[in-house]
Amino acid sequence: MLVRALVMDLLMVLVWGVGAAPGPPGRAGPAGGAVRGRPAPRPPHHAYLGIPYARHSRNDRFKAPKPARSWDGTFEAAYQIKCPQPDGSGTEDCLVVNVFSPEGADARPVLVVVHGGNFQRGWGAHRPPARLLARGFVVVTFNYRLGSLGFLCLGIPEAPGNAGLKDQVAALYWVHKNIAHFGGDPLDVTLYGIESGAAAVQLVMLSEAATGLFHKVILESGSALSPLALAYDPKLTAFDAAIAVGYTGTDSVEELAKFYKDLPLERLVNTSTMFLPCLENNLATTHSLLDTDPLEIYKQGNYQKVPMIIAYATSVGASAIETEIANSNLSENFADLLPNNLAFDDSKMKHRVAEVVKEFYLGNNVLDGDLVKNYLEYFSDVTFEFPIVKSAVLHAATGYLPVYLMKFSNKGIITNAEENKANYRSFFDYMYDDHEFAKDQLIVEQLVTLWSNFIMIGDPTPLTTSLIPVVWPPLRPGDNPRGMNVKTVPGLIYGRSLQLSEQLANDRILFWDQIYRTFYRLHVPSFDTESKESES
């Protein structure tokens, strides 16, 4: 994979060339041509919106992106663009970056933000995180293809898979080649992934496709080990979604790919099907980005290693859980609610494990008033907290650079508590200069300081102050030399105060670690190989 990545980088250099000389204030000269941004206040900066970093056409709708075309004259960077969304908004010509550069910036640290949205929705923000901009960082947001456009995975040259992840690599390459023209340092780039964006960042790290294009990572509330991160049978997903919008063809993946290529955009996005990243086939005509199970890559230790912050909240939104509970009989059908990345020899074993899990979370108390709370805890553990903690342990055990782990349990992130709903507020939301955070001023100042320290020097607590009175220790690689044990996980608990913990993992995390060590379902390319099972 490293050789493929180096070849890709070399080809990109040959095609994209070297950027032009920097222009005057409000203007920059990236490789595509001259760009003019707009001055903006709070804090004083220049905003460059909608700069093309790559492109794709109808004929290569689901393939890796191509370099953006250059332009003559000056590009007026004032376009608020987003990729096609499930509600029908957005445009396919959407592969753009937005750059926010502090006034007078010169060789400043760069923050590149990868948005969340379950790989189905979202876009690069059109406004900057003002509190980080005020610290002098150059901030980049960008779009990548979503849903079937980004993650149709058929294992053939027309739709090899992971186009959305390949967009992210292309965006990082654009930053590497051009950010100096906007006052940023291409050798000091921090990559920040939020929720599914965090899972995407991990997958890009594990693929080695972007080696050398970023130097620090912050992962927020997402993991490549989550059952929501990778598809097991992407071809079946593609057929089911196509049939729902009128496909009546054969079981040929080539015919299916043509159907998707010719499908009007409004029908393409009009689906409730979740298209996710996948393991790709090794095709002679295309470069695969990911062809090995993430857990196997961790075991081998062959991935890009950089200093990391891995942080997560203890609460997630409950509305989807309430809907699932309303349509389920937990007492009878709990086996159907087990995560899809577990595999069992037979249905008897599956139901035995389901009974153990149900007893662990529900016990004998399945009153309606407790179902949402208990199942929300179960859902959060298996899709977020366990895979996030496990990822941190694996990064620390197989790497040599610091990994900082934080659990954020401050109740200030939970709003709209009536009717037992919990709306998740991202850590990154605190980086914006919004009035709604006035009552959380201490949280704002502490988080901005921790994040800024890390972006600047790779250490969130280089010294103690009255604002940050503790030194946040990284996970120690020697604690878990094989990366198989989550029992001893030091980290920072952010509650009413900053507290250090030598055992961040709770009993529920240890419970899932035991289950996954026995029943983990290995990802394999599903196009020419039968699905296999493996112990972690």
C-alpha positions as CSV (number, residue, x, y, z in Angstrom):
1,M,0.0,0.0,0.0
2,L,2.9,2.4,0.7
3,V,4.3,1.8,-2.8
4,R,0.9,2.6,-4.3
5,A,0.7,5.8,-2.2
6,L,4.1,6.9,-3.3
7,V,3.2,6.3,-6.9
8,M,0.0,8.2,-6.5
9,D,1.9,11.2,-5.0
10,L,4.4,11.2,-7.8
11,L,1.6,11.2,-10.4
12,M,-0.1,14.0,-8.7
13,V,3.0,16.1,-8.6
14,L,3.6,15.5,-12.3
15,V,0.0,16.5,-13.1
16,W,-0.6,19.3,-10.7
17,G,2.8,21.0,-10.8
18,V,4.0,23.7,-8.4
19,G,1.9,26.6,-7.2
20,A,2.4,30.2,-8.3
21,A,4.0,32.9,-6.2
22,P,1.9,34.4,-3.3
23,G,-0.3,37.3,-4.2
24,P,-1.1,40.5,-2.2
25,P,-3.5,40.5,0.8
26,G,-6.9,39.0,-0.1
27,R,-5.3,37.0,-3.0
28,A,-3.4,33.8,-3.3
29,G,-1.9,31.8,-6.2
30,P,-2.5,28.1,-5.9
31,A,-1.6,25.6,-8.6
32,G,-4.9,26.1,-10.4
33,G,-4.5,29.9,-10.8
34,A,-4.9,33.1,-9.0
35,V,-7.6,33.3,-6.2
36,R,-9.2,36.3,-4.5
37,G,-10.9,35.9,-1.2
38,R,-12.9,38.3,0.9
39,P,-11.8,40.1,4.1
40,A,-13.9,39.3,7.2
41,P,-13.9,40.4,10.8
42,R,-14.0,38.6,14.2
43,P,-11.1,38.0,14.1
44,P,-9.7,39.8,11.0
45,H,-9.0,37.2,8.3
46,H,-9.6,36.4,4.7
47,A,-12.1,33.8,3.7
48,Y,-11.7,31.8,0.4
49,L,-14.8,29.8,-0.3
50,G,-15.3,27.1,-3.0
51,I,-11.8,26.7,-4.5
52,P,-11.8,23.5,-6.6
53,Y,-9.3,20.9,-5.4
54,A,-10.3,18.1,-7.7
55,R,-13.0,17.1,-10.1
56,H,-15.0,14.2,-11.5
57,S,-17.5,13.8,-14.4
58,R,-20.6,11.8,-15.1
59,N,-18.4,9.1,-16.8
60,D,-16.2,8.7,-13.7
61,R,-19.0,9.4,-11.2
62,F,-17.8,6.8,-8.7
63,K,-14.1,6.7,-9.4
64,A,-11.2,8.5,-7.7
65,P,-11.1,12.2,-8.4
66,K,-8.9,13.9,-11.0
67,P,-6.9,17.1,-10.5
68,A,-8.9,20.3,-10.8
69,R,-8.5,22.2,-14.0
70,S,-6.5,25.4,-13.9
71,W,-8.1,28.7,-14.8
72,D,-7.1,32.0,-16.4
73,G,-7.5,35.3,-14.6
74,T,-8.6,35.5,-11.0
75,F,-11.0,33.0,-9.3
76,E,-13.4,34.8,-7.1
77,A,-13.5,32.5,-4.1
78,A,-17.0,33.3,-2.7
79,Y,-19.0,30.2,-3.5
80,Q,-20.8,28.3,-0.8
81,I,-20.9,24.8,-2.2
82,K,-22.0,21.5,-0.8
83,C,-22.1,18.0,-2.2
84,P,-25.5,16.4,-2.9
85,Q,-27.5,15.9,0.2
86,P,-30.3,13.4,1.0
87,D,-32.8,16.3,0.9
88,G,-31.9,17.0,-2.8
89,S,-29.8,20.1,-2.2
90,G,-26.2,20.4,-3.4
91,T,-24.4,19.8,-6.7
92,E,-22.2,17.1,-8.0
93,D,-19.5,19.6,-9.0
94,C,-18.7,19.9,-5.3
95,L,-15.0,19.0,-4.7
96,V,-13.9,22.3,-3.2
97,V,-11.9,23.6,-0.2
98,N,-12.7,26.6,2.0
99,V,-9.7,28.4,3.5
100,F,-9.7,30.8,6.3
101,S,-6.5,32.7,6.8
102,P,-5.7,35.1,9.7
103,E,-4.7,38.5,8.7
104,G,-0.9,38.6,8.2
105,A,-0.5,34.8,8.5
106,D,2.8,33.4,7.4
107,A,3.8,29.8,7.8
108,R,1.2,29.2,10.5
109,P,0.0,25.8,11.7
110,V,-2.8,24.4,9.6
111,L,-6.0,22.7,10.8
112,V,-8.0,20.6,8.2
113,V,-11.5,19.6,9.3
114,V,-13.3,16.5,8.0
115,H,-17.0,16.9,8.6
116,G,-19.3,14.1,9.9
117,G,-22.8,13.1,8.8
118,N,-22.6,9.2,8.7
119,F,-21.0,9.4,5.3
120,Q,-24.4,10.4,3.9
121,R,-24.7,14.2,4.6
122,G,-22.8,17.3,5.6
123,W,-20.3,19.7,4.0
124,G,-17.2,21.7,4.7
125,A,-18.2,24.6,6.9
126,H,-18.6,28.0,5.2
127,R,-17.5,29.9,8.3
128,P,-14.4,29.4,10.4
129,P,-14.0,28.3,14.0
130,A,-13.3,31.8,15.2
131,R,-11.7,30.9,18.5
132,L,-9.0,28.8,16.7
133,L,-8.6,31.4,14.0
134,A,-7.9,34.0,16.7
135,R,-5.0,31.8,17.9
136,G,-3.4,32.3,14.5
137,F,-4.2,28.9,12.8
138,V,-5.0,28.6,9.1
139,V,-8.2,26.6,8.9
140,V,-9.3,24.4,5.9
141,T,-12.7,22.8,5.4
142,F,-13.7,20.8,2.4
143,N,-16.4,18.7,0.7
144,Y,-16.2,15.0,-0.2
145,R,-18.6,12.8,-2.1
146,L,-21.3,11.2,0.1
147,G,-23.8,8.4,-0.1
148,S,-23.6,6.3,-3.3
149,L,-21.6,9.0,-5.0
150,G,-18.9,8.6,-2.5
151,F,-19.2,5.0,-1.4
152,L,-20.8,2.9,-4.1
153,C,-18.5,-0.2,-4.0
154,L,-18.9,-2.8,-6.7
155,G,-15.3,-4.1,-7.0
156,I,-15.0,-3.1,-10.7
157,P,-13.2,-0.3,-12.4
158,E,-16.4,1.7,-12.9
159,A,-17.1,1.7,-9.2
160,P,-14.1,0.3,-7.2
161,G,-15.3,2.0,-3.9
162,N,-14.2,4.6,-1.4
163,A,-14.4,7.6,-3.8
164,G,-15.3,9.8,-0.8
165,L,-12.1,8.7,1.0
166,K,-10.0,9.3,-2.1
167,D,-11.5,12.8,-2.3
168,Q,-10.2,13.4,1.2
169,V,-6.7,12.3,0.1
170,A,-6.9,14.7,-2.9
171,A,-7.9,17.5,-0.6
172,L,-5.0,16.8,1.7
173,Y,-2.7,16.8,-1.3
174,W,-4.1,20.2,-2.4
175,V,-3.4,21.6,1.1
176,H,0.1,20.2,1.0
177,K,0.9,21.9,-2.4
178,N,-1.0,25.2,-1.9
179,I,-1.5,26.2,1.7
180,A,1.7,28.2,1.9
181,H,0.0,30.7,-0.5
182,F,-2.6,31.2,2.2
183,G,-0.2,31.7,5.1
184,G,-0.1,28.1,6.2
185,D,2.8,25.7,6.8
186,P,2.4,22.5,4.7
187,L,4.8,20.7,7.1
188,D,2.5,21.4,10.1
189,V,-0.9,20.1,9.3
190,T,-3.4,18.8,12.0
191,L,-6.2,16.7,10.7
192,Y,-9.5,16.9,12.7
193,G,-12.2,14.3,12.1
194,I,-15.7,14.6,13.6
195,E,-17.9,11.5,14.2
196,S,-17.9,9.6,10.8
197,G,-15.2,12.1,9.8
198,A,-13.1,10.7,12.6
199,A,-13.7,7.1,11.2
200,A,-12.7,8.4,7.7
201,V,-9.5,10.0,9.0
202,Q,-8.5,6.7,10.7
203,L,-9.2,4.7,7.5
204,V,-7.1,7.1,5.5
205,M,-4.3,6.8,8.2
206,L,-4.5,3.0,8.0
207,S,-4.4,3.0,4.2
208,E,-1.1,5.0,4.1
209,A,-2.5,6.9,1.0
210,A,-1.9,10.3,2.6
211,T,1.5,9.5,4.3
212,G,3.3,12.8,4.9
213,L,0.3,15.0,4.1
214,F,-0.6,15.5,7.8
215,H,1.4,15.5,11.0
216,K,-1.1,15.4,13.9
217,V,-4.6,14.1,14.3
218,I,-7.6,14.9,16.5
219,L,-10.4,12.3,16.4
220,E,-13.7,13.2,17.9
221,S,-16.4,10.7,18.7
222,G,-15.8,8.3,15.9
223,S,-13.7,5.2,15.1
224,A,-12.8,3.0,12.1
225,L,-13.6,0.0,14.4
226,S,-17.2,1.0,14.8
227,P,-19.9,-1.2,13.2
228,L,-21.0,2.0,11.5
229,A,-17.7,2.6,9.7
230,L,-17.3,-0.2,7.1
231,A,-19.7,-2.2,4.9
232,Y,-19.5,-6.0,5.0
233,D,-21.6,-6.6,1.8
234,P,-21.5,-3.4,-0.3
235,K,-22.7,-5.1,-3.4
236,L,-25.9,-6.3,-1.7
237,T,-26.4,-2.7,-0.4
238,A,-26.0,-1.4,-3.9
239,F,-28.6,-3.8,-5.4
240,D,-31.1,-3.2,-2.6
241,A,-30.9,0.6,-3.0
242,A,-31.1,0.3,-6.8
243,I,-34.2,-1.9,-6.7
244,A,-35.8,0.7,-4.4
245,V,-35.5,3.4,-7.1
246,G,-36.5,1.2,-10.1
247,Y,-33.7,-1.1,-11.1
248,T,-35.0,-4.2,-12.9
249,G,-31.8,-5.5,-14.5
250,T,-29.7,-8.6,-14.0
251,D,-27.3,-9.4,-11.1
252,S,-24.4,-8.1,-13.2
253,V,-22.4,-5.5,-11.4
254,E,-21.4,-3.9,-14.7
255,E,-25.1,-3.4,-15.5
256,L,-25.7,-2.1,-12.0
257,A,-22.9,0.4,-12.3
258,K,-24.3,1.7,-15.6
259,F,-27.7,2.1,-13.9
260,Y,-26.1,4.2,-11.2
261,K,-24.0,6.2,-13.6
262,D,-27.1,7.1,-15.7
263,L,-29.4,7.8,-12.7
264,P,-30.6,11.4,-12.4
265,L,-29.2,13.1,-9.3
266,E,-32.5,13.6,-7.6
267,R,-33.2,9.8,-7.7
268,L,-29.6,8.9,-6.8
269,V,-29.9,10.8,-3.4
270,N,-33.5,9.8,-2.8
271,T,-32.7,6.8,-0.6
272,S,-32.5,5.8,3.0
273,T,-29.8,3.2,2.3
274,M,-26.5,3.8,4.1
275,F,-23.5,3.6,1.8
276,L,-20.3,3.1,3.7
277,P,-16.6,2.7,3.0
278,C,-15.5,-0.8,2.1
279,L,-12.5,-3.0,1.5
280,E,-11.6,-2.9,-2.2
281,N,-10.4,-5.5,-4.6
282,N,-6.9,-5.2,-6.0
283,L,-7.7,-4.2,-9.5
284,A,-5.0,-3.8,-12.1
285,T,-6.8,-0.7,-13.5
286,T,-7.2,1.2,-10.3
287,H,-5.5,2.0,-7.0
288,S,-7.2,0.5,-4.0
289,L,-7.2,2.7,-0.9
290,L,-8.1,0.0,1.6
291,D,-8.0,-3.7,1.1
292,T,-7.2,-5.1,4.6
293,D,-9.4,-5.2,7.7
294,P,-8.5,-2.3,10.1
295,L,-7.8,-4.6,13.0
296,E,-5.3,-6.6,10.9
297,I,-3.5,-3.4,9.9
298,Y,-3.2,-2.5,13.5
299,K,-1.7,-5.9,14.3
300,Q,0.8,-5.4,11.4
301,G,1.6,-1.9,12.5
302,N,1.7,-0.7,8.9
303,Y,0.0,2.7,9.0
304,Q,0.8,6.4,9.3
305,K,1.8,7.2,12.9
306,V,1.4,10.7,14.2
307,P,0.6,12.3,17.6
308,M,-3.1,12.0,18.3
309,I,-5.9,13.2,20.5
310,I,-8.9,10.8,20.7
311,A,-11.8,12.3,22.5
312,Y,-15.4,11.3,22.9
313,A,-18.6,12.3,24.7
314,T,-20.6,9.9,26.8
315,S,-24.0,10.8,25.2
316,V,-25.4,10.6,21.7
317,G,-28.7,11.5,20.2
318,A,-31.6,9.3,21.3
319,S,-34.3,9.9,18.7
320,A,-33.1,7.1,16.3
321,I,-32.9,4.8,19.3
322,E,-36.5,5.5,20.4
323,T,-37.7,4.7,16.9
324,E,-35.8,1.4,16.8
325,I,-37.1,0.5,20.2
326,A,-40.7,1.3,19.2
327,N,-40.3,-1.1,16.3
328,S,-38.6,-3.9,18.3
329,N,-39.5,-6.3,21.0
330,L,-36.3,-6.3,23.1
331,S,-37.4,-9.3,25.1
332,E,-37.8,-11.5,22.0
333,N,-35.6,-10.0,19.3
334,F,-32.5,-8.8,21.0
335,A,-30.3,-11.0,18.8
336,D,-31.4,-8.9,15.8
337,L,-30.0,-5.9,17.6
338,L,-26.4,-7.2,18.0
339,P,-23.8,-5.3,16.0
340,N,-23.1,-6.6,12.5
341,N,-19.3,-6.9,13.2
342,L,-19.8,-10.0,15.3
343,A,-20.0,-13.4,13.8
344,F,-21.2,-16.7,15.2
345,D,-20.9,-20.4,14.3
346,D,-24.6,-20.9,14.5
347,S,-27.9,-19.3,15.5
348,K,-27.8,-21.0,18.9
349,M,-24.5,-19.3,19.8
350,K,-25.8,-16.0,18.5
351,H,-28.9,-16.2,20.8
352,R,-26.7,-17.3,23.8
353,V,-24.5,-14.2,23.4
354,A,-27.6,-12.0,22.9
355,E,-29.1,-13.2,26.2
356,V,-25.8,-12.4,27.9
357,V,-25.7,-8.9,26.5
358,K,-29.4,-8.3,27.2
359,E,-28.9,-9.5,30.8
360,F,-25.9,-7.3,31.2
361,Y,-27.7,-4.1,30.1
362,L,-31.4,-4.8,30.9
363,G,-31.4,-7.4,33.6
364,N,-34.9,-8.2,34.6
365,N,-36.0,-4.6,34.3
366,V,-37.5,-4.0,30.9
367,L,-40.1,-1.4,31.9
368,D,-40.9,1.1,29.1
369,G,-39.5,4.0,31.1
370,D,-36.1,2.4,31.3
371,L,-35.8,1.0,27.7
372,V,-34.5,4.2,26.1
373,K,-31.9,4.8,28.8
374,N,-30.7,1.2,28.9
375,Y,-30.6,0.7,25.1
376,L,-29.1,4.1,24.6
377,E,-26.3,3.0,26.9
378,Y,-25.9,-0.2,24.9
379,F,-25.9,1.5,21.6
380,S,-23.4,4.2,22.7
381,D,-21.1,1.6,24.1
382,V,-21.0,-0.7,21.1
383,T,-20.9,1.9,18.3
384,F,-18.9,4.7,19.9
385,E,-17.2,4.2,23.3
386,F,-15.8,0.7,23.0
387,P,-14.4,1.1,19.4
388,I,-13.0,4.5,20.3
389,V,-11.2,3.3,23.4
390,K,-10.0,0.2,21.6
391,S,-8.7,2.3,18.7
392,A,-6.7,4.5,21.2
393,V,-5.2,1.4,22.8
394,L,-4.2,-0.1,19.4
395,H,-2.7,3.2,18.2
396,A,-0.6,3.4,21.4
397,A,0.3,-0.3,21.4
398,T,1.5,-0.4,17.8
399,G,2.9,3.1,17.5
400,Y,5.6,5.1,19.2
401,L,4.1,8.6,19.3
402,P,1.8,10.0,22.0
403,V,-1.9,9.2,22.0
404,Y,-4.1,11.3,24.4
405,L,-7.5,9.9,25.3
406,M,-10.3,12.0,26.8
407,K,-13.9,11.2,27.9
408,F,-16.1,14.3,28.0
409,S,-19.0,13.8,30.4
410,N,-19.8,17.4,31.1
411,K,-23.6,17.8,31.1
412,G,-23.3,21.1,29.3
413,I,-23.1,19.2,26.1
414,I,-26.7,17.9,26.5
415,T,-29.6,20.1,25.6
416,N,-33.3,19.6,25.1
417,A,-33.5,17.0,27.8
418,E,-37.3,17.1,27.9
419,E,-39.0,14.0,26.5
420,N,-35.8,12.0,27.3
421,K,-34.0,13.3,24.2
422,A,-30.3,14.0,24.2
423,N,-28.8,16.2,21.5
424,Y,-25.1,15.8,21.0
425,R,-23.0,18.9,20.8
426,S,-19.6,18.5,19.2
427,F,-16.4,19.6,20.9
428,F,-15.7,21.5,17.7
429,D,-18.8,23.6,18.2
430,Y,-17.1,25.2,21.1
431,M,-14.4,26.5,18.7
432,Y,-17.0,28.9,17.2
433,D,-17.6,32.3,18.6
434,D,-21.3,31.7,19.2
435,H,-23.4,33.5,21.9
436,E,-25.0,30.2,23.0
437,F,-21.7,29.2,24.6
438,A,-21.5,32.3,26.9
439,K,-22.7,30.2,29.9
440,D,-20.0,27.6,29.1
441,Q,-17.1,30.1,29.1
442,L,-14.8,27.9,31.3
443,I,-15.4,24.9,29.0
444,V,-14.7,27.1,26.0
445,E,-11.5,28.4,27.3
446,Q,-10.2,25.0,28.5
447,L,-11.1,23.1,25.3
448,V,-9.7,25.9,23.1
449,T,-6.5,25.9,25.1
450,L,-6.1,22.1,25.0
451,W,-6.8,21.9,21.3
452,S,-4.6,24.9,20.5
453,N,-1.6,23.5,22.5
454,F,-1.9,20.2,20.6
455,I,-2.2,21.9,17.2
456,M,0.8,24.1,18.0
457,I,3.2,21.6,19.6
458,G,1.6,18.2,19.7
459,D,1.1,18.2,23.5
460,P,-2.3,19.5,25.0
461,T,-0.8,20.2,28.4
462,P,2.9,21.2,28.1
463,L,2.6,22.9,31.6
464,T,0.1,23.4,34.3
465,T,-1.8,26.7,34.7
466,S,-4.7,28.0,36.7
467,L,-6.9,27.3,33.7
468,I,-5.4,23.8,33.0
469,P,-4.2,22.5,36.4
470,V,-3.3,19.0,35.3
471,V,-0.9,17.3,32.9
472,W,-2.7,15.1,30.5
473,P,-0.6,11.9,30.1
474,P,-0.6,9.9,26.9
475,L,-1.4,6.2,26.8
476,R,1.8,4.2,27.4
477,P,2.7,1.7,24.7
478,G,4.3,-0.6,27.3
479,D,1.0,-1.1,29.1
480,N,-0.5,-3.2,26.3
481,P,2.3,-4.5,24.1
482,R,0.0,-6.6,21.9
483,G,-2.9,-4.0,21.9
484,M,-5.4,-6.6,23.1
485,N,-6.2,-5.3,26.5
486,V,-8.3,-2.3,27.4
487,K,-8.1,-2.8,31.2
488,T,-5.5,-0.2,31.9
489,V,-6.3,2.9,29.9
490,P,-5.1,6.2,31.4
491,G,-6.7,9.4,30.2
492,L,-8.5,12.6,31.0
493,I,-12.1,12.8,32.3
494,Y,-13.7,16.1,31.5
495,G,-16.6,16.5,33.8
496,R,-17.2,19.3,36.2
497,S,-13.5,19.6,36.4
498,L,-10.4,18.1,34.7
499,Q,-9.6,14.8,36.3
500,L,-7.0,12.2,35.5
501,S,-7.8,8.5,35.5
502,E,-5.6,5.5,35.4
503,Q,-8.5,3.3,34.2
504,L,-10.7,5.2,31.8
505,A,-12.4,2.0,30.6
506,N,-15.4,1.0,32.6
507,D,-16.9,-2.5,33.1
508,R,-19.0,-2.2,30.0
509,I,-15.9,-1.6,27.8
510,L,-14.1,-4.6,29.4
511,F,-17.3,-6.6,28.7
512,W,-17.2,-5.8,25.0
513,D,-13.5,-6.4,24.7
514,Q,-14.1,-10.0,25.8
515,I,-16.9,-10.4,23.3
516,Y,-15.0,-9.0,20.4
517,R,-11.9,-11.0,21.2
518,T,-14.0,-14.1,20.6
519,F,-16.6,-13.2,18.0
520,Y,-15.1,-10.3,15.9
521,R,-16.1,-10.6,12.2
522,L,-13.2,-9.9,9.9
523,H,-13.8,-7.6,6.9
524,V,-12.7,-9.1,3.5
525,P,-13.3,-7.9,0.0
526,S,-16.7,-9.4,-0.7
527,F,-16.7,-9.6,-4.4
528,D,-14.7,-12.7,-5.1
529,T,-14.1,-14.1,-1.6
530,E,-16.6,-15.6,0.8
531,S,-16.9,-13.7,4.1
532,K,-14.6,-15.1,6.8
533,E,-14.6,-14.9,10.6
534,S,-11.6,-14.2,12.8
535,E,-10.7,-13.7,16.4
536,S,-9.3,-10.3,17.2
